[in-house]
Amino acid sequence: MSHQNIKILSIEASGAAASVALYDAAVKTAGMPVMITRADRHGHAAWITEMVDDLMQQEKTDFHAITHIAAGAGPGSFTGIRVGLAAAQGYGIALAKPVLGIPSLDALGFSVFQTVHADLPSSQNKQVLALIDTRRGHYFGQCFDVNTAFDQHSGDQAVKDTVLDMDADMLVDHMFRHHAATACDALYIKGFGATEITGKLNAAGVPVMGYDDGDVDAGMIGRYAYAAINSGKCVTDYPPTPRYHSAPILGPAKVGPAKSVR
C-alpha cells in the first residue's frame, strides 16, 4: 500500500474529553487531522460512534476508504481507555482493518517534536516531559530525549524515561534529579498541569523553554499512528491493549437492602 493512500480513523477517550479524528495522508494538510471533540468528562461510550459518523459525513469519506484504526491505549482514565479501544476494535472488525493501540504519553510527547526542532539548533539536547491526569491528584509523566528518541518520520522512541505516577512535588524532585544526571539544554512540557509544573521546576532551578497545557487528543493519536506505520510498524508493535500503570481505585461496594434469611 502506498503511504499516500493511508487514511487513519483515530479515537481518544482516556482523558477529560472524547475525540475522533481522520488522518488522510493524501491531503496536503494531513499534518493537521480533521477532528471532532466532545468535552463531557463522562459518558464517552455513548458518544463515540455518533462522533465518528459525524466526522465521516463531514469529510464525505466512505468507511471502506479507511485503511487503519488507532486508539489511545493509555495511561489515563481506566474506563476511558477501554471505551476507546473497544470502539476502535469494533470498527476494525466491521471494516476488516488493522487496529493499533497508541501509547497516549508517546503521542502527546511526539506532538511537540516539530516545535522543539524549529525553536532550537539540532546540536542542543532537547527533552519533552509529557503529562496526563491520573484523576487521583497525581500525574502520569514521561520524559523523552528528543535527539535520540524522536524521529520526524517515525514514532519510534526507543530511549525514554519510564512512566511516572507522582504528585506535583514528587514529579519536580524527579525531574530535578533527572536534569542533573542528563544533560539538557531545553525542556518542553506538554499536557495536563504543564503551567503548574513549569512554575515549580523554574523555582527549583530547572529551566523550562516552553510549555502547553492540554490533553492528548485523537489528532495526536492519528499523527503518531501514521508516523509509526510510515516507518514500518504494525499491530505487532502497537497492539490494541490497555496500558495501565496503576491499579484502578474502586469505591466502596454498593450495599443493597438487607434480605431476611430463612
KAVENJO-V821695 format. One record per residue. N is the residue number from 1. RES is the residue in one small letter. PSI is psi as a letter, one per 20 degrees, with the letter a starting at -180 (* if undefined). BURIAL is I if it has 16 or more other C-alpha atoms within 10 Angstrom, else O. D_FIRST is the distance of its C-alpha to the first C-alpha in Angstrom with 1 decimal. Layout:
BEGIN
N&RES&PSI&BURIAL&D_FIRST  N&RES&PSI&BURIAL&D_FIRST
END
This chain:
BEGIN
1&m&p&O&0.0  2&s&p&O&3.8  3&h&h&O&6.3  4&q&i&O&8.4  5&n&i&O&7.0  6&i&p&I&7.8  7&k&o&I&11.2  8&i&p&I&13.4  9&l&o&I&16.7  10&s&q&I&19.1  11&i&p&I&22.6  12&e&p&I&25.5  13&a&j&I&28.9  14&s&i&I&30.6  15&g&b&I&32.7  16&a&h&I&35.4  17&a&q&I&33.0  18&a&q&I&30.1  19&s&q&I&27.1  20&v&q&I&23.8  21&a&q&I&21.2  22&l&o&I&18.1  23&y&o&I&15.8  24&d&o&I&13.8  25&a&i&I&12.1  26&a&i&O&12.7  27&v&p&O&16.3  28&k&h&O&18.6  29&t&k&O&20.3  30&a&i&I&17.4  31&g&i&O&19.5  32&m&n&I&21.8  33&p&q&I&20.2  34&v&p&I&22.3  35&m&q&I&24.4  36&i&p&I&27.2  37&t&q&I&29.8  38&r&p&O&32.8  39&a&i&O&35.5  40&d&p&O&37.3  41&r&h&O&37.8  42&h&r&O&38.0  43&g&k&O&36.7  44&h&h&I&32.9  45&a&h&I&32.2  46&a&i&O&34.0  47&w&i&O&31.9  48&i&g&I&28.2  49&t&h&O&27.2  50&e&h&O&29.3  51&m&g&I&27.7  52&v&g&I&24.2  53&d&g&O&25.4  54&d&g&O&27.1  55&l&g&I&24.0  56&m&h&I&21.8  57&q&g&O&24.8  58&q&g&O&25.4  59&e&j&O&21.9  60&k&l&O&21.9  61&t&p&O&18.5  62&d&q&O&18.0  63&f&h&I&17.3  64&h&i&O&14.8  65&a&i&O&12.6  66&i&p&I&12.5  67&t&h&I&9.4  68&h&q&I&11.6  69&i&q&I&15.4  70&a&q&I&17.5  71&a&q&I&21.3  72&g&p&I&24.0  73&a&j&I&25.4  74&g&r&I&28.6  75&p&r&I&31.2  76&g&b&I&32.9  77&s&p&I&34.6  78&f&g&I&34.8  79&t&g&I&34.5  80&g&h&I&31.9  81&i&g&I&29.5  82&r&h&I&29.7  83&v&g&I&29.5  84&g&g&I&26.2  85&l&h&I&24.6  86&a&g&I&26.0  87&a&g&I&24.7  88&a&g&I&21.2  89&q&h&I&21.4  90&g&g&O&22.9  91&y&h&I&20.1  92&g&g&I&17.6  93&i&g&O&19.8  94&a&h&O&20.3  95&l&i&I&16.7  96&a&l&O&15.4  97&k&q&I&13.1  98&p&q&I&13.2  99&v&p&I&16.2  100&l&p&I&16.9  101&g&o&I&20.6  102&i&p&I&21.0  103&p&p&I&24.5  104&s&h&I&26.3  105&l&h&I&28.3  106&d&g&I&25.4  107&a&h&I&23.7  108&l&g&I&27.2  109&g&g&I&27.9  110&f&h&I&24.5  111&s&i&I&25.3  112&v&i&I&28.2  113&f&g&I&26.4  114&q&h&O&26.5  115&t&g&O&30.0  116&v&g&I&31.3  117&h&h&O&29.9  118&a&h&O&31.2  119&d&h&O&34.7  120&l&q&O&35.6  121&p&q&O&35.3  122&s&i&O&32.8  123&s&i&O&35.8  124&q&q&O&36.9  125&n&o&I&36.0  126&k&q&I&34.5  127&q&q&I&34.0  128&v&p&I&32.8  129&l&o&I&34.5  130&a&p&I&32.5  131&l&p&I&34.8  132&i&q&I&34.5  133&d&p&I&37.4  134&t&i&I&38.5  135&r&k&O&40.8  136&r&k&O&43.5  137&g&j&O&44.9  138&h&r&I&42.6  139&y&p&I&39.4  140&f&p&I&36.2  141&g&q&I&35.5  142&q&p&I&33.4  143&c&p&I&33.8  144&f&p&I&31.0  145&d&o&I&31.8  146&v&g&I&29.5  147&n&h&I&30.0  148&t&h&O&28.9  149&a&h&O&26.9  150&f&p&I&24.7  151&d&p&I&21.9  152&q&h&O&20.8  153&h&j&O&17.2  154&s&r&I&17.1  155&g&j&I&18.9  156&d&p&I&20.6  157&q&m&I&24.3  158&a&h&O&26.0  159&v&o&O&29.5  160&k&q&I&30.9  161&d&q&O&34.0  162&t&r&O&34.3  163&v&p&I&34.2  164&l&q&I&37.7  165&d&n&I&39.6  166&m&q&I&42.7  167&d&r&O&45.0  168&a&g&I&45.4  169&d&g&O&48.2  170&m&h&O&46.5  171&l&g&I&43.3  172&v&g&I&45.3  173&d&g&O&47.2  174&h&g&O&44.0  175&m&h&I&42.5  176&f&g&I&45.8  177&r&h&O&45.8  178&h&g&O&42.1  179&h&h&I&42.8  180&a&h&O&45.8  181&a&h&O&44.0  182&t&o&O&40.8  183&a&p&O&41.2  184&c&p&I&39.7  185&d&h&O&40.2  186&a&p&I&38.5  187&l&p&I&37.8  188&y&q&I&35.7  189&i&p&I&36.0  190&k&p&I&33.6  191&g&a&I&34.1  192&f&p&I&36.9  193&g&j&I&40.3  194&a&h&I&39.2  195&t&g&I&42.3  196&e&g&O&44.7  197&i&h&I&43.2  198&t&g&I&43.2  199&g&g&O&46.9  200&k&h&I&47.8  201&l&g&I&45.9  202&n&g&O&47.5  203&a&h&O&50.9  204&a&j&O&50.3  205&g&j&O&49.7  206&v&o&I&45.9  207&p&p&I&44.7  208&v&p&I&41.7  209&m&h&I&40.0  210&g&q&I&38.2  211&y&q&I&37.6  212&d&o&I&36.0  213&d&q&O&36.8  214&g&q&I&34.2  215&d&r&I&32.1  216&v&q&I&28.4  217&d&r&I&26.5  218&a&h&I&23.3  219&g&g&I&22.2  220&m&g&I&22.6  221&i&g&I&20.8  222&g&g&I&17.7  223&r&g&I&17.9  224&y&g&I&18.4  225&a&g&I&15.5  226&y&g&I&13.1  227&a&g&I&14.9  228&a&g&I&14.6  229&i&g&I&10.9  230&n&h&I&10.6  231&s&j&O&13.1  232&g&j&O&11.5  233&k&r&I&13.6  234&c&a&I&13.1  235&v&h&O&15.6  236&t&h&O&17.8  237&d&h&O&18.5  238&y&m&I&19.0  239&p&q&I&20.4  240&p&m&I&21.5  241&t&q&I&25.2  242&p&q&I&28.0  243&r&n&I&29.1  244&y&p&O&32.8  245&h&j&O&35.1  246&s&q&O&38.3  247&a&q&O&39.8  248&p&q&O&40.1  249&i&o&O&43.6  250&l&q&O&45.0  251&g&r&O&48.1  252&p&q&O&51.2  253&a&q&O&51.0  254&k&p&O&52.1  255&v&p&O&55.6  256&g&a&O&56.6  257&p&q&O&60.2  258&a&q&O&62.4  259&k&p&O&62.9  260&s&q&O&66.2  261&v&p&O&66.3  262&r&*&O&68.7
END
